[in-house]
Amino acid sequence: MIHQLSYQTTDLQLLPLQKAHATFIKLLLNTTGWLNNIGNRHVYTLNDAHRYIEKTEQIPAAYYWVIFHKQTQQCVGLNTMLKRNYLPHADIGFALLPQFMGKGIAYQSTQILLQKQLPIWGTIAGITLPANSPSINLLTKLGLVFKRSMQQDNEWLLVFETVNS
């Protein structure tokens, strides 16, 4: 449905996730924010990170981009587009290393993905835990609106969606 393309903003490059990003993935997936808000993916070694990346490549309708910050020349986060079986629309996701939060990076990277992907998908969802205020604030700032609460895998999630004009 979509091609795994790179995208750019003035400050960022969104690069398709590759095995060369294993060190970064190991770091990101073990941050407190990832563990608390997304969940433990049991990525503790570089081999685990390689397996995680390989697994993402096997999932139909799952797209992962590493957020590369041009000024610092560092990988700082991850954006995703996933078509989950329990949602009617593709879900956009984002995660950043803690030291890069609150700087507009997640907004900028997710906004370019929404801009490029919305014409393809029609409607895009965003899901988050009810206690994840930064995620709720970002989804709202991006123009997604709260649609409903739902329970999935014994967790309550808030579902936001883009508004079709």
Buried (B, 14 or more C-beta within 10 A) or exposed (E): EBEEEEBEBEBBBBBBBEEEBBEBBBBBBBBEBBEEBBEEBEBEEEEBBBBBBEEBEEEEEBBBBBBBBEEEEBBBBBBBBBBBEEBEBBBBBBBBBEEBBEEBBBBBBBBBBBEBBBEEBEBBBBBBBEEBEBBBEBBEEBEBEEBEEEEEEEEEBBBBBBEEE
